[in-house]
């Protein structure tokens, strides 16, 4: 059981009382949870196929060739066409498709459909398609999952690195603190964008997608922790001067116990307050890099890539419009959450010391 201090409970009640931030937080969590199961909502694979008395579940399984269902091809089954075939036959076989039966990487090349296609309920492309025939809604939703996961992992890595370095500098002080500050100043003067361009350019095209994403994440984290470490250093210096730190050190507590059990819990307000804005900064950064073609490897669903494609196809207004709306809504929700957290952790309202 996690036991929350009375002060933390007061802050949580204050956060819930700020309706705009609380409902924004719930909506973000709901959207992210839904995106984790995006294949059940938006996918060109069927959820369930009943064929000759047997049930198949293709969504998260291996590729099922068309010959399994009596088709004359050995590649992956076209479940939309199979659904229409079963309906026409009327033999009790059926296919259950997701609400949006298109994948984020699929090119809809059916006859009579010219891309980019405008939003239409008749074609099943609710937000239209891009110039290559990919569904805009599918790419937006999968892009949300990717960018939010990237932002959360980025934030966790930045906070871990900033906390470790900032607390160590503030607690030990002396030459360690001076050397750390000088190294951070030098590091912050390295041009971030050039490093990204060089890093992305030097990676061979045949390198796995996971490696390319990890490299991008590593570069972003490496150039983003220094600012937060300065805040943690200052907070640690302030807490180090408190009487309770002197008391625990006199009782024999070592540096690790003093920092993690006593100082760090009293600097959590600094960490939590900046958390949503770090997430928003990560979303902005990866979207901007994707727009410049230095971000996530293609053809991964990416909001920045969709903006670039939409600006290139000026007659396809729906691509830029819906992508811009998605980015704006998500950033607004994150900002509302950040404002509510900042208000809940306002030291003028609640304080640890009396």
N, C-alpha and C positions, 0 to 999 in steps of 0.2 A: 504494500500500500504506500502511495506517495502522500506524505503529509505536508500540506501547505501551511506556511506561517500565516498568522492573522493578518499581517501586512499584505501578503500576496493575495489572500482571499478578498481583502478590501479592494485591491487593484483590479481583480477579476470582476468583482461586482460593479465597480465603476466602469470597466470596459463594456460589460453587458448593458449598462444603462445608457451608453451612447449608441443609440439605435442605428444610425447610419453606418458606423464602423462595425457593429456587431452583425448586422444583416449582410454587409459586404463580405465579412469574414465567412459567414455561413454559405453565401452564394459561391465564393471562390472555392471553398472546400468541396461543395457539391459538384461544381463544374469539373474540378480536378479528379474527383472520385469517378465521375461519369467518363472522363477522358481515359482513365486507366482501363476501362472496359469498352473503349471506343469500337472495338471489333464487333461488339454485340449491337451497336447502334448504326454504325456507318461502315459498310464492308461489302465487297463484291462476292464474298463467300457466304453460302447459306448457313443459317443457324442449325436447321434440322432438315434432313432429307429422308423421306420415307419411300423406299423403293422395293417392291416385291416382298413386302412384309418385314423388311429390315430397316433399321434406323441408322443414319449416318450423321455425324456431328463435325462438319468440315472446318468450323471457324478457327479453332485452335489446334487442329490436328495436322497431319501430313497432307500433301497434295493428293487429291483423289482424281484419277484420270477419268475422262469421259466414257471410256469403255466399261467402267463399273456400272454405269446407268444405261447401258445399251447404245451409247453414242459411237460414232465411227472415227473417233480421234483419241489419241493416247495422252494428250497434254491435259492441263487442269480443266475441270469441268466449267462450262459457262452456265452458272446456276440460274441466271435470269432467263436464258433461252430454255433451260431444262424445265423451269417452272411453267413457262408457256406451253411447252410440249406436253407436260403431264396434265395440265388443265384441258388441253384439246383432246387428249386420249380418254380422259374420264375413267381410268382404271383403278382409282383409289390411291395412286401415287401422288405425292405432293412435296412442295419445297417451301420452307419458311425462310424468307429473306429478312435482313435487317430493315428498319424503316427507310434508310437511305442505302440503296443497293449498289453503291459504287465505292471503290477503294481509292485511297489518296494517290496511288501511283498508276492507276488504271487509265488508259486512253480509250474513251468511248468513240469507236470508229464505225458506228452503225451507219448504214446508208441513209441519205436524206438529212443528216444532222451536220450542219456547218459550224465549225468552231472558229472563234469563241462563241458559244451559244448563250443567249440571254436567259435569265432565270425563267423557269417554266415548270409547272406541276405536271404537265403532260409528259415531258421527257424524264421526269424524276430528278432533274438537276435544279434543286430549289433555289440555289444562288448562282446558277449558271455554270459555265465551264471556261477554262483558259484556252489559249490558242492551240494547245496540243490535245485538247479534249479531256483534261482532268477536271474532276468535280471540285468546284470552289469550296463548297461546304465541307467536303471530306478533308481537303487540305487545310482549311481553317481549323477544324476540330483536332485533327492529328497534330497540326502545328502548335496548337495550344498545349497539348500534352507534352510535346518535345520541349517547348520553350519554358514551361513551368517546371518541368523536371530539371532542365539545365539550370534554371535560376535557383532552385532549391539546393541542388548539389553545389553550385557555385557559392551560395550564401553560407552553407555549412562549412565548406573548405576555407573560405575567407575568414569566417569567425574563428575557426579552430586555429588557423595560423596567426591571426591578429591577436587573439587572446593569449596564446602561448608566448609570443614575442613581446607584446605590450606589457603583460603582467610581469614577465621576467625583467624587462628594462626598469619598470617602476619599482619593483621590489628590491632588486639587487643594487641598482643605482651605480654610482661611481664610474669607473672606466668602462664597465659593460654598457651602462646607459649611454655614455658619450659616444662610444664606438658604434653602438646600434643606431643612434640618431644620425651620425655622419653617413653610415652606410645607407640608411633609408633616404636621406637627402640625395645621395648619388643615384640610388635606384629610381627615385621618382623623376629624375631628369632624363631617363632613357625614353626615347619616343616610342610610345606603346603601339601606335598604328604601324610603324615601320617594322617592328618585331613581328606583328601579326602577319603582315604582307610577306615578309621573308620566310616565316615559319610555314605558312600555307603554301608558298611557292616551292619550297624545297621538298615538301612531302610528295613522293611519287604518286601518280594517279592510281596505281594498283594496290595501294595500302588499304587495309580494311577500314570500313566506315567508322567502326568503334575507335580505332586508333586516331583517326583524324579528329573525331569529336573530343577525345581525351586530350589531344594536343591543344585544341582550341580552348578547352576548359582550363588546362594547365597555364596557358599564357594569360588568360583573363584573371585567374586567381593570383598569379605571380605579380600582376601590376595593380591589384585592387586591395591588398591587405594593409598597405602602409598607412592609409588614412585612419582606418579603424584602430590600428595598433597605437596610434598617437592618443586617441581617446582613452583606450584601456590603460596606457601608461600613466596618463594624468589621473584617472580614477584610482589606480593602484597607489600612486604617490600620496593621494589624499587619504586613502584608507590606511596606508602604512603608518601615518602619523597619529592615528587614533589610539586611545588608551587600551582598547581591547586587543589590538595587535601586540602591543608591548606585553600585555598580560599573558597571552597564549605563548609568546616566545619565552617568557620567564618560566612558564610551566613546562617547557621542554619541547614544544611543537617545532618540527623542522620546517624548512621552506615550503615543501610540497603541501603539507597539511595546513600551514598558515595561509597559503595562497588559495588552495582549492576549497577548504572547509570554512574559511573566515572572510578573506578579502574578496574573492570572486563572487560569492553570493550577494555581497553588498555593492557590487558594481554591475549587477545584472540589469539594472534600470538602463544603463548606458547601452548594453548589448541589445536589449529588447526594443528600445526606442528606435534604433536605427535599422532593425531587422526588415520591416516592410520596404523601406526605401532602398535597401541593398538589393532586395528582390526586384523592385522596379528598375533599378539601374542595370541589373543583369539582363532583364527583358529588353530594355532599350539598346544595350550594347550588342547583344546577339542579333537583334533585328537589324540594326544599322550595318553590322558586318555582313549579314546575309544580303542586304541590299547592295553592298559593294562587291559581293561575290567573294568575300574573304571569311565567311562564317561557316555554317554547317555544310557538309558536303552534299551536293545534289545527287539524286533527286529527292532528298529528304524533304517532307513538308515543312515549309519555312515561310513565316510572315514577310520577312524581308525580301525573299525571292518573289513572292506574290506581288508585293508593291512594285518591284522592278518590272515584272511582266506586265502588270496593269498599266504602268506609265508608258511602256512601249506600245501597248495596244490601246490607244486613246479612245477608240470607239467602243471598247469593252468597259464601260463605266463601272459595271458591277464588281469587277475584280478589285480595283482600288477602293471603291466605296465600302464594300463589306470588310475588306482587310483593315482599312483605317478604323472602321467602327469597332472591330474586334480588339485591336490594339488599344484604342481609346477606352473602351469599357473596362478591359482588364487592368489597365494602369490606374483608372479612376477608382476601381474597387480596392486595389492595393494601397492607393493613397489614402482612401477613407479609413482603411484598417490602420495604417500608420498614424493618422491623426488621432484616432481613438486610443491607440496604445500610448502615444505621447501624452495625451490628456490623462489617461489612467495612471501613468507613472510620473506625473508632475510632482516634483519634490515639494512644491508649495502646498499640495493637498495632503500628501502622506509623507512622513519622514520616519527614518529608522531611529533617530536620536531625539531625546527630549531634554 
